[in-house]
Amino acid sequence: MKTHTRVAVIGGGVVGCSVLYHLTKAGWADVVLIERDQLTSGSTWHAAGGFHTLNGDPNVAKLQGYTIGLYDELEKISGQSCGLHRSGGLLLADTKERMEWLKMAHARARYLGLETALLTPKEAKDLLPLIEERFFVGAMLDAADGNLDPYGTTHAYAKSARLGGAEIYLQTRVTALQRRSDRHWNVVTDKGTLIAEQVVNAGGLWAREVGRMVGIELPVLAMEHMYLVTDDMPEVIAYNKAHGRELPHAIDFKAETYMRQERSGLVLGTYERACVPWQPRQTPWDFGTELLPPDLDRIMPSLEIAYRHVPSLEKVGVRRIINGPFTFSPDGNPLVGPVQGQPGFWCACAVMAGFSQGGGVGLALSQWIVNGDPGFDVWAMDIARFGEWATRSYTNVKVRENYSRRFSIRFPNEELPAARPQQTTPVYDLMLAQGAVMGDSWGLETPLWFAAVGEEPRDVVSFHRSNDFARVRAECLAVRNGVGVTEISNFAKYEIEGSGAQAFLSLLMTNRMPREGRLILTPMLNHNGKLIGDFTIARAAADRYLVWGSSQAQIHHMRWFESQLPADGSVRIRRFGLTLVGLSIAGPRSREVLQRLTDEDVSGAAFRFMDHRAMDIANVPAMVNRLTYTGDLGYEIWVAPEYQRRLYTEIMAAGHDLSIANFGMRALLSLRLEKNFPTWYRELRPIYGPYEAGLDRFVDLGKGPFIGHEAARREKESGGGLRRVSMVVDAADADVLGDEPIWYSGKVVGWVTSGGFGHFVGLSLAQGYIPSALANEAASGGFEVEILGERRQARILSQPPFDPEGTRMRL
Ligand SMILES: Cc1cc2nc3c(=O)[nH]c(=O)nc-3n(C[C@H](O)[C@H](O)[C@H](O)COP(=O)(O)OP(=O)(O)OC[C@H]3O[C@@H](n4cnc5c(N)ncnc54)[C@H](O)[C@@H]3O)c2cc1C
């Protein structure tokens, strides 16, 4: 064994081997992999080997596409067969809603460049004669689906990595990780200690235990998973003979099963409702290549439906039942990337679909390690998307929910119930008592909308406009015509202070820092000039800044801030979490409400747009920002949680005669659409540059150097490849949700990032990206947006439909 290496990858499953291979591919030969037992001896060896591109997040879907495309390259380099069967696959819909979901997936596949087709039940039956056509309303064909040999594929990665210079140590267990004073790691194994500059946790079933070696509890849990393998079936043999090919894969959403050919029989796997976690606290180190006892009763409800849908299954014997564990994160996507507070410690864990995702995970992580950036939008699988609230027991509840819903539809307005409420603010029950329908925002209950008196506060889940439509409209109108109040505690908030704070923020942000008592808006870029954050910054004192950003990105942003901190201790950063909570009042009469609650002069002249002040509001010590995301006159008021209840009740009392109304996140998002304001995570992501996103006025190239400056300058000169546009859509009873293709002259030219109904302007609105050349040349008309399989006319807006001059927010 070496004594020193650049990277030590812990774990020789498909994921660890992929990371190792990709590190060598990126040019790093001095890398090692350490495996407790043999390659594949965790969850990899007993996998069913299926692969597909389908994923709820388009960027993960793209990485899955990369993985599937990689296998030919691996076979070529290694000379090792991956045992590929590229059979294509069918997704079988039994309801109108499921078909709508497939239409959306098909539409999205168009702009991702994936090959899919929508089929009638008869066409599906022609491709897969084993199914009983009458149970289905339609299907989608995914040409990229297939299956492979897990053992061969893992070894193909490993051989390719070895050819690139990597070393692999088998039968060697990592027992401890010790941080050294030079920031490297002592990787202690049962065969001796090795020093690694960086460590990758690809421990699969033992990822939690490897995390504990550095003092963290990763949100990952293994679940038992069963599939059965049938005896040979005459129907399969006949199909192979007649068509000269294998049967396509199939996912039967109703039965919650997947099915594929195995030799001359079938593999049938289930994601059953009555799912069972495996080793919820601690994975034994001596767990070997063993299977768990099967439990047919648990999967019987699924099997009964599957057998009805594929009647030939009823006549065939079961050769084997496999029950094995594999790992999940609370939302089912992998946990990838550097761990905040643990420099040099990386994760590639919770990869539940190793043969669809392993290649993309390896590519992203290796680029991140080698270049400091994953090179893709890996947001949906970034380990930083979970906070401290994602505890072991939270993870247990959420993973079970996710597993049992693997083949269920998640409607766009559907909030999942498990592990809620996890965090609440002091006004939670006051809002519930007024009909609030709550949503989960980074583990915090946040009001989405308010039901009318006597109306049940519950979403009717749908892809179409639903029961909240009229209420959200009423909330929007209340704000635009008078005054509304909403909770904004879910925003991320930080304090950055010290003698170096100004220089630090100037280096990180594209905009010039504000004067004392003023606010600015600013994007943050990575070294490639792509958007990695979007903030509101107040200068509260000479060396003290308050920073607000996206809640979901707070660990991600802390990780970036910490990686850029000067070594001299001149900058201190604090993440407030819920020690600072907020309410926003907005609308043309919001000033009257504020003035009634304070003896400070809050007139337009004394407290101007983009001012920041500390003042007493309703006796409460508060920090007030004069801006809101509604695009109207408004204020954000920030207080310690013990004051929030008082603040809220006093605001409601002060606004009573002005008919002050509660409004929720859905109204807020609708109001911002009318102003063409972008949102982090939808319009603003690391695949876009600031000029592409239309943030020109927040980028000050003349203020001195900042991270991404050179790339931003180049983007400004070239105009960038893409352009964010806002559109009016001729929608019927369903608005865009995000990820719909944008068509122009019969071709898909872009994609929608978000949208909805603008209730005050009475328009269905969408934002998205199209090529900048097209945005410059094309007239505003002639575009179409595909909603639920139908192409609807769309027109690009040259200015916001509400208050284009911005006079309302400056009142
Ligand atoms: C029944 C079943 C069916 C499945 N079907 C499919 C499918 O059809 N398609 C698909 O894509 N996926 C499928 N999967 C999931 C797939 O198996 C996983 O996604 C994949 O195995 C994850 O690989 P991994 O490398 O992350 O983890 P693992 O395979 O668990 O590998 C982790 C490795 O790390 C080693 N290790 C851990 N700690 C240490 C340490 N301290 N020191 C040294 N070594 C250590 C372990 O020995 C192990 O070999 C299935 C899983 C099961 C159980």
Ligand as a Chemical Component Dictionary entry (heavy atoms), coordinates in Angstrom:
data_LIG
# 
_chem_comp.id                   LIG 
_chem_comp.type                 NON-POLYMER 
_chem_comp.pdbx_formal_charge   0 
_chem_comp.three_letter_code    LIG 
# 
loop_
_chem_comp_atom.comp_id 
_chem_comp_atom.atom_id 
_chem_comp_atom.alt_atom_id 
_chem_comp_atom.type_symbol 
_chem_comp_atom.charge 
_chem_comp_atom.model_Cartn_x 
_chem_comp_atom.model_Cartn_y 
_chem_comp_atom.model_Cartn_z 
_chem_comp_atom.pdbx_ordinal 
LIG C1  C1  C 0 -32.146 -5.958 -4.856  1  
LIG C2  C2  C 0 -31.540 -4.755 -5.487  2  
LIG C3  C3  C 0 -31.823 -4.437 -6.804  3  
LIG C4  C4  C 0 -31.254 -3.307 -7.392  4  
LIG N1  N1  N 0 -31.507 -3.043 -8.693  5  
LIG C5  C5  C 0 -30.920 -1.977 -9.285  6  
LIG C6  C6  C 0 -31.113 -1.715 -10.662 7  
LIG O1  O1  O 0 -31.816 -2.431 -11.350 8  
LIG N2  N2  N 0 -30.490 -0.639 -11.197 9  
LIG C7  C7  C 0 -29.695 0.179  -10.466 10 
LIG O2  O2  O 0 -29.156 1.144  -11.009 11 
LIG N3  N3  N 0 -29.513 -0.046 -9.157  12 
LIG C8  C8  C 0 -30.090 -1.104 -8.552  13 
LIG N4  N4  N 0 -29.875 -1.339 -7.228  14 
LIG C9  C9  C 0 -29.120 -0.333 -6.459  15 
LIG C10 C10 C 0 -27.640 -0.476 -6.647  16 
LIG O3  O3  O 0 -27.259 -1.715 -6.167  17 
LIG C11 C11 C 0 -26.933 0.662  -5.912  18 
LIG O4  O4  O 0 -27.318 1.886  -6.500  19 
LIG C12 C12 C 0 -25.432 0.545  -5.988  20 
LIG O5  O5  O 0 -25.012 -0.722 -5.602  21 
LIG C13 C13 C 0 -24.767 1.584  -5.110  22 
LIG O6  O6  O 0 -23.386 1.372  -5.179  23 
LIG P1  P1  P 0 -22.371 1.987  -4.131  24 
LIG O7  O7  O 0 -21.029 1.847  -4.737  25 
LIG O8  O8  O 0 -22.808 3.314  -3.740  26 
LIG O9  O9  O 0 -22.519 1.122  -2.823  27 
LIG P2  P2  P 0 -22.061 -0.331 -2.413  28 
LIG O10 O10 O 0 -22.278 -1.302 -3.516  29 
LIG O11 O11 O 0 -22.724 -0.655 -1.121  30 
LIG O12 O12 O 0 -20.519 -0.214 -2.247  31 
LIG C14 C14 C 0 -19.900 0.323  -1.110  32 
LIG C15 C15 C 0 -18.599 -0.403 -0.902  33 
LIG O13 O13 O 0 -17.863 0.260  0.098   34 
LIG C16 C16 C 0 -17.160 -0.674 0.851   35 
LIG N5  N5  N 0 -16.850 -0.036 2.145   36 
LIG C17 C17 C 0 -17.720 0.571  2.981   37 
LIG N6  N6  N 0 -17.079 1.063  4.059   38 
LIG C18 C18 C 0 -15.785 0.748  3.897   39 
LIG C19 C19 C 0 -14.636 0.968  4.683   40 
LIG N7  N7  N 0 -14.711 1.574  5.876   41 
LIG N8  N8  N 0 -13.461 0.531  4.225   42 
LIG C20 C20 C 0 -13.372 -0.079 3.029   43 
LIG N9  N9  N 0 -14.434 -0.330 2.247   44 
LIG C21 C21 C 0 -15.626 0.067  2.678   45 
LIG C22 C22 C 0 -18.117 -1.836 0.966   46 
LIG O14 O14 O 0 -17.491 -3.052 1.246   47 
LIG C23 C23 C 0 -18.783 -1.806 -0.418  48 
LIG O15 O15 O 0 -18.168 -2.692 -1.317  49 
LIG C24 C24 C 0 -30.409 -2.465 -6.625  50 
LIG C25 C25 C 0 -30.145 -2.786 -5.316  51 
LIG C26 C26 C 0 -30.691 -3.914 -4.741  52 
LIG C27 C27 C 0 -30.378 -4.235 -3.327  53 
# 
loop_
_chem_comp_bond.comp_id 
_chem_comp_bond.atom_id_1 
_chem_comp_bond.atom_id_2 
_chem_comp_bond.value_order 
_chem_comp_bond.pdbx_ordinal 
LIG C1  C2  SING 1  
LIG C2  C3  SING 2  
LIG C2  C26 DOUB 3  
LIG C3  C4  DOUB 4  
LIG C4  N1  SING 5  
LIG C4  C24 SING 6  
LIG N1  C5  DOUB 7  
LIG C5  C6  SING 8  
LIG C5  C8  SING 9  
LIG C6  O1  DOUB 10 
LIG C6  N2  SING 11 
LIG N2  C7  SING 12 
LIG C7  O2  DOUB 13 
LIG C7  N3  SING 14 
LIG N3  C8  DOUB 15 
LIG C8  N4  SING 16 
LIG N4  C9  SING 17 
LIG N4  C24 SING 18 
LIG C9  C10 SING 19 
LIG C10 O3  SING 20 
LIG C10 C11 SING 21 
LIG C11 O4  SING 22 
LIG C11 C12 SING 23 
LIG C12 O5  SING 24 
LIG C12 C13 SING 25 
LIG C13 O6  SING 26 
LIG O6  P1  SING 27 
LIG P1  O7  DOUB 28 
LIG P1  O8  SING 29 
LIG P1  O9  SING 30 
LIG O9  P2  SING 31 
LIG P2  O10 DOUB 32 
LIG P2  O11 SING 33 
LIG P2  O12 SING 34 
LIG O12 C14 SING 35 
LIG C14 C15 SING 36 
LIG C15 O13 SING 37 
LIG C15 C23 SING 38 
LIG O13 C16 SING 39 
LIG C16 N5  SING 40 
LIG C16 C22 SING 41 
LIG N5  C17 SING 42 
LIG N5  C21 SING 43 
LIG C17 N6  DOUB 44 
LIG N6  C18 SING 45 
LIG C18 C19 SING 46 
LIG C18 C21 DOUB 47 
LIG C19 N7  SING 48 
LIG C19 N8  DOUB 49 
LIG N8  C20 SING 50 
LIG C20 N9  DOUB 51 
LIG N9  C21 SING 52 
LIG C22 O14 SING 53 
LIG C22 C23 SING 54 
LIG C23 O15 SING 55 
LIG C24 C25 DOUB 56 
LIG C25 C26 SING 57 
LIG C26 C27 SING 58 
# 
